[in-house]
């Protein structure tokens, strides 16, 4: 059952639920109102008849004194049978008919004389005995000649307050007029209910549809996006309801994904672009050699040196790309507690080899342990020193060292080379960014070195900064958290 | 000969500039290299070139801008643009600004040569002869026919390419490796003395007798001497 229910769309389910509840409440109200009206009319009729019957019965049973006091007609000579006939006649009218019964349930008299007067129902012994027992207001409904009929029983007492009951007067009247009124009332109720249901159901369906329309739109847009068009956005953020909130959250998510895709795409395009120049040089040089320049030793020397340079460049680019991709998974980083003193003692030897003719000076800081991957830390420093070498003249100075700042250790590499133009500084850590001054020596990198440094430092929860003055030199420092 | 055309190469990548210079010189062009836009503008003032090969990515002036400057000076030199950008919009921009052709990196050197020849031909500066002469031998590049004293000689495509190469570069000594690369392709694998067979057939067909047009340089290769 629940399975079938869940197969419906949300719109169908909400509409069904809404119409169901509406029907239920209209039925309850309608039935209650119908019953109330019936009850009102029934007792109204009964009370009306009783009010009419009361003076007639008193007239025949009791005589009134001069003072208006009702005197009991209890005398030996008084017999109910004697007055039964006129009493019945008096109680009978055009649409009511009375019969008088004695204590034993025997019919003493019937009020029906004319044929158009209704037929009295035969007495019901159960209600009769209740009236005989002294219950004043016994009303019930029965059917005579297929007509609903109201029957009232009035106990006939010896005195108005006496316990002694001589007999019972049964007055009955047809309920047809009431039934007709009730029928009309019922029809009215059904009509109103039908109109309400239709209007309410229709309106509800429209409301639910319009609320869910935006969800449908979102479904369509999601499908477009899943086909690859990430520029699509859900365009109803002006709704401040839950759907509007969902749309907002959804848009943010798509925008973020699009940005990531775009940066990935740009990265790949840049990487391909960086591959193009060395590949062009390699292809061209080889072709020129094969076409005949191989017969000229000076051309061979020149071109093979160039090709070697380009291959070195390709290998470096390849390693940097691999380095970046390796940093994406943290399992490749193995952090251990490192004594910086020992680490730099080892490192400075290799740094001096890399620095060629530049003077490398290590300025040691305080004794400290850092949690870091020694391999990656050396790669960071190698990259920084390689950069410093690229941008200093022979005989230039490269200084590296560390110092403690609150909760962090700051490691720096500075040089007295050409420096970086101020407008380039904000971009130097972006992948493939190459400042205008970066190709002075002709041995261009791909512009990945510093972005690799940034990624490696960030893999250690640290951050990196650059300070530079054109013509005076550059300092690049990175901070790693202590413990 | 391909006409000793003067070519200005504007390219900042030294390895690319090097192979272009060596390769084009080998083909007989006179090559000047400018490493940036400013130098290029200086060269343009001093000398008249027949063709410019222009890299778009330059350290000082953008290649498009430079191209526009050349055109503003009313220079009608053919310009071939060289770039790593492959987007159509870049090509359209380059051609709109006044470049005559556009070639993207990486490119085949052979293709560049073909485009240079086409541009030189179109501009009518250095018209390449469609017929090559050596004594009574005439080689027609368009009909690919060779006649000796007016009589048609039937050559195989390999023999034709060999003769064309020799006649285009008289007196140049070709090694067997170079000859193989040029007439049989860079991917040829096999003995280098296969070229001796082709040369011998060619000599027979053109009736080459001592002192020969095609002379053997022992231990090196072959060269063509038309005057003898």
Interface residues (C-beta under 8 A of the other chain):
Chain A: X273 X276 X277 X278 X279 X280 X281 X283 X284 X285 X287 X288 X290 X291 X292 X293 X294 X295 X296 X299 X302 X303 X306 X307 X309 X310 X436 X439 X442 X444
Chain B: X12 X13 X14 X15 X16 X18 X19 X20 X22 X23 X26 X59 X84 X105 X106 X107 X108 X109 X110 X173 X174 X175 X177 X178 X181 X182 X186 X221
